[in-house]
Amino acid sequence: MSETIETSGSPGTAAPHHAHPPLRVGLIGYGLAGSVFHAPLIAATEGLRLDLVSTSAPERQAQARAEHPRVRTVDTPQAVLDRAADLDLIVLASPNKTHVPLATAALEAGLPVVVDKPLAATAAEAEQLAALADDRGLLLSVFQNRRWDNDFRTVRKLIEDGALGDVQRFESRFERWRPQPKGGWRESGDPAEIGGLLYDLGSHLVDQALTLFGPVVSVYAESDVRRPGAEADDDTFLALTHAGGVRSHLWVSATAAMLGPRFRVLGSRAGYVKHGLDPQEAALREGLRPGTEGVAWGVEPESCRGRLGAGSSPQTGGGEPVPTLPGDYPAYYTALARALREGGRPPVTAREAAAALRVLEAAKRSATEGRSVAP
C-alpha cells in the first residue's frame, strides 16, 4: 500500500562541494522521546538532517512539520523502512515493545540504528541485535543521554581527578512525587510493554553506575507498586556490588514525598553531594535548542552546585561548592555522526546496553525472590 508523504517545506539544498552532504535521518516515533529529545538534538547536529518522521497521530505529524519545517512525515514505521534507500540512519523513539522488531527490520534493510533505552527486554535480545549489526557491518547504538547530564559529568571528573580518593559508595536517585498514575504503556503491568520505573529511569542509573565502576557481581533489589491503580513498579531500590568493590545504591521512585540528593558519592578522601536535576530536559521541553544564540546550554545557576568535603554536611554549610560542568546532550549525536562518517565505536554500544540489561534482569529476580543474585 502506498502512502503520501506530507511536507511543509522545500527540499534541502545541495551541500557545498567541499562538504559532505548531511546524513539523512528517519525518526520513528514523535511522542516525548521523539519530539523533546531526539528531533531537536538531531536537528542541532552538524552533519545530520532530520528528513523523515513517522507517527500515526495527525496532530503529531503537524507538530513535527511545524517544529522542523523541512521534515517529511509518514503514518507508519513501515513507511520509513520502505524508504531505506533514501536514508542514512534510523532512530527509534517508539514504545519499548517495538524496539527489537523495528531495530531488526532496520538492520536487515541495511541501515544503522539508534534505539532509545531500553534496547530490549532482555540481555539475550540485545546481544542478538548486536550480533546482527556486526554481521551486517552496521552501527547500532543506544541513546543513554544521561551520560551527558551536567551532574554525572561532574561526578565522573571528580573521580578521574582523584578528588574523592577511592570511591566506596555511590548513591544515585531519580525520585519524583507523582501520587496519581498517568496511565499509558510506560505504567502498564503487561510484561510485553516493558513498562515500570526499573526499565525506564533504572536503565539510566544502572548505565551510569556501570560506566563509572564497571561490571557487577551481585544485585539486590526491592521493587514495589505503591500507588492505587498502578500496575508497574513505581518505587524500586537496587544495591549493586561491583567487581572492583564499589557499592552502588540506586533509587527510582514516583512516590517520594521528599526528594533525596541526586548524587551522594563517598570516597576515602572526600564525599560529594549534589541536589537537583540536570537542566537540559526542562530546556528542551520549553522549546529551547542547543546552539540558540544567547542560550548557555546545560548550564545551571551557581546556587545549584554540589559540595565536596569531609566530616560535615552540605546542609549546614559544610564542604566547598564545586562548579558543575555543563550538560552536553548534543555530544551524543555529534559522536554518532563522527562514527558514521569515520567508522569506529559509537558513543554507546549495544553490548554496553546488554550489560545493563543483565543487571536489570537480575534486579527483577532479586525483588521476586527476596535475595541477592548474580547477573
N, C-alpha and C positions, 0 to 999 in steps of 0.2 A: 504494500500500500504506500503510495507516495504521500508526502507531506509538504505543505507550503512553508517555506522559511519566511518569517517576518523580520523585517529590519527597519530601523528608523533613521539610518544614516547611509551615506555613500560608502562604497568600498574603499578600503585603505589605499593610500597612495603608495607607490613603489618606494622601497628604501633606496637611499643613495648608493651609488655603485661601490663606494668604499666601505659600506657597512653590510653586515649580514642582514637579510630580511628577518623580521621578528618571527619567533616561533609561535605558531597558531595554536591556541588552547581551546579545547572544548570542555565546558564545565557542566557536569550533571548534578542538578540539584540547586535550588535557589531559595532555600529556607535560611535559617540562622547561619549555618556554616557557610553556605554558598554566597549569600548576599553580604554578610557582615565581615567575614574573614577572607575567603578565597578570591572572590571577584575584585575587591578593592586592592588586595595585595598583588594579584596578577597584573592588574591594570597599571599599578605603580612601578612594576619591574621593567627596567630597560632590557630589551631583547625578547619580551613576551608580549603577545597581543591576545586579549580576551576576544575570541572570534565567535563562539557559539555557546549558547546556554540552553540547557534542557530543563523544563519544568512543566508539569501538566496544568498548573493553575494559571488561567489567563491574566489574573491581576499580578502575579509574579513575573510573567513574561513582560507585561507592560512596565513593571518596576525595573526589570533588568535593562530594557531599552532606554528608559528614562535616565537611569544611572550611568549607563555605558552606551552612548548613542550609536556607536559603530557596531554593536554586537548584533548577531542574528539569534533568533530564538526558535526552538522546536518543542514539540509536545512530549516526546518520549526519549529515554536513553537509547533506544534502538536507532532513532533518527540521527543521533550523534555517531553511533557506531557505523551506520551506513555511509557516513561521510568521513571515514577514517583517512581516506586518501587526501583529504583537504586539510588534515590536522597534523600537528607535531606532538601533541601531548593531550591526554585526557585526565581531568581532575574529578574525583568522585567526592561530592559533598552530599550524598544521598543517604537515606536511612541505613543504619548499621547492617541490617539483614541483607542488603543488596551489595555490600562491599565485595564479597568473594565472587559471586556470579558476574558482576559487572567488570571487576578487575580482570577476571579470567577472560571474558569476552574481549576486552580492550587489548590485552596482551596477545591474544590469538589473532586479533586484527592487525597486529604489528605496531602498536602504539605504546610508548612509555606511559606510565600511570603514576599519579599521586592519589593516595587514598587518605581521607580524613580518618583520625583514630576513632575506634579501634580498627585495625586492619581486618580482623576476623573474630570469630567467637572462640577459636582455639588456636593454640600454637601450631598444631599439626596443619591446619588450613593455611596459616601464614607461611609455614615452611614450604607447602606445596606451591603457593603463589610465587615465593622467592625462587624455587626451582624452575618454574615455568618461565619466569623473567630471565633467569640465567640461560636457560635453553634457547630462548629467542634472542638473547643478546640485547635485552631491553632494560631500561631503568624502571625500577619500582621503588617508590618512596612513600613514607607515611608522614602526614602533617602533624608533627609534635611541636606546635608553635610555642608551647610553654618553656621550651629550652631557651627561648629568647625573651622571656619575661625579664623585667628590669631587676627584680629581687633575686631571681635564680642566677642571673649573670653575675650579680654582686657576690652571692654566696660562693659561686664557683671560683671567682677571682680571689676571694679571701682564703679559700682552701689552697689554691695553687700558690699563693704568695706565702703560705705558712703562717698567716696571722692568727690562726686558731690553734696551731700545733697539730697534734694528731687528733683527728675527729673521732669522738667516741659515740656520740648520739646525735642523730639527725631527726628533727621533728618538723613535719610539714603538713599544712592543713589547707583544704578548700572547704570552708564552712559557710553555710548560708542559713537564713531564717526565713523559711517558706513553709509555714504550717499547713497551708492548703495545697494539695496536689494540683498540678496544672493539666494533667492528662496527656494524651498523645503517646506515641510509641516509646519515647525515652523513659516513660514511667510505667510501661506495660509489664505485666507479670509473665507474659508469654516468652519462654526462653528463646524462641525464634527471633524475637525482636532485638535481643542483646541489649536490653534496657537496664536501668538502675545506675546508681552512682559509682559502683565499683568499676564498671567498664567505661563510664563516662569520665568523670573527674579523676577517678582512680587510675585511669590509663596515663594521665599526665604525671601524677605523683610518683607512680612506680617508675615511669620512664626517667624522671628526674633523678630518683634515687639510684637507679642503675647507671645512669650517665656519670654520676659523681663517684660512686663507690663500687661499681662492678657487680659480679654475679652474687646471687643469693643462695644460701644453703638451707635456710629454714624460714617458714612462713607461718605466722599465727594470725587469725582474723576473727573479728566479731562483726556480724552483719545483721541488721535489723530492719524491719518495715514498721515504722513507728506512727506515721500519720494515718488517721481514719480515712479509709477509702483508697489508700496507696496500695500498689501491687508489687512494686520492685523495691530493692533495698534503697533506703534513704538515709541511713546512718551506719557507717561502716568504719572500722578501725583495722589497720594492718600493722603487725610488728614483723619486720624483716631482719634477719641476721645475714650480713654479707660475708663472703668468704674471707675478706680481709679483717673481719672483726667488728666493723662498724654496725651499730644497730639503728635502723630507720623505723620511726614511728609515724604513721601516716593516717590522717583523718579525712574522710569525706562525709559531709552531712548537709541535709536540708533542714535539720531540726535543731540547730544550735542557737539557743536563745541569747547566748553571749558568745561572741566570736573570740577565738584564741589567736595567738600570733600566727602570721603566715609561715614564718620560719623561726625555729629556735635550734641553733646548732652549737653543740657543746664540745670543746676540744681540750687538750691537755694544757694549753696555754691561755685560752680565752674562749668566750662564747659570743654569739651574735644573735640578736633578737630583732625581728622585723615584723611590723604590723601592716595591714592594708593590702591592697591588690595592685598589681601592675596596671597602669592607666590605659594600655593600648586597646583593650576590648571596649572600654567605655568610649574612647575616642572614635573608634570605628562605628559603634552603634549611633553616635551622634552625627555621623556623616563626615567626620574629619578624615583626611587621607594623608599617608606618608608623602613627603615631598612638597606638601602645600606650603606656599610662601607664608612665613610668619608663624608656622606651627613647629614647636620644638618637640619632635616626635619621641614618644616614650619617656619623656622627662616628667618627674614628679616634683612637688614642692619640697623644699628643704625640711619642712616640718614633718614630712613622712619618712625621713631617713631612719634606718635601723641603727642599733647601737652595738658597739664592740667593747667588751670589758671582762673583768673577772671579779667575783666576790661581791657584786652588788646588783641591784635591779634597775632596769631602764625606767620602771615606773616611779622610782624615787630619784631619778636623775643620774643613775649610775651608768658607767661606760661612756665612750666617746661616739658622737654621731659619725656615721660612715656615709660619704656621698654614694648615692645609688647610681649604678651605671644605667644609661638609657636603655629602655626596652627596644628590641630590634626585630619585630616580626618580619619586616621586609628582607632580612638576611636569609630567611629560608628560601624564598623564591629566587633571590639573587644567586645563591649557591646552586639551586636546582638548575637554573638556566645555564650556569657555567658547566655543570656536569653534563648537561645535554649537548652543549656546544663542543666541549673539550674531552669528554669522557671522564672516567674516574668515579669516585664514590659520591653518591647523593648525600644531602645533609642528614637524612635519617634513612636507615636501610630497613628492608623488610625483615631481616633476621634480628635486628635490634627490637623490632616490634614483636617478633615471635618470642624473644627472651622475656619481654614484659608480659606477654600473654601467659607464659608459663607461670609467672608469679601470680597473675590474676586467677588462673585456674586453681592454683594451689590455695589461694585465699578462699575461694568458694568451697573447696573440700574442707579446709580447716574450720570455717564457720559452721559447716554442716556437721562435722564430726567432733567439734569441740576440742581439737588438739593441734599441735604444731605438725606441719607436714613439710616434706622436701619438694621443691619444684620438680 
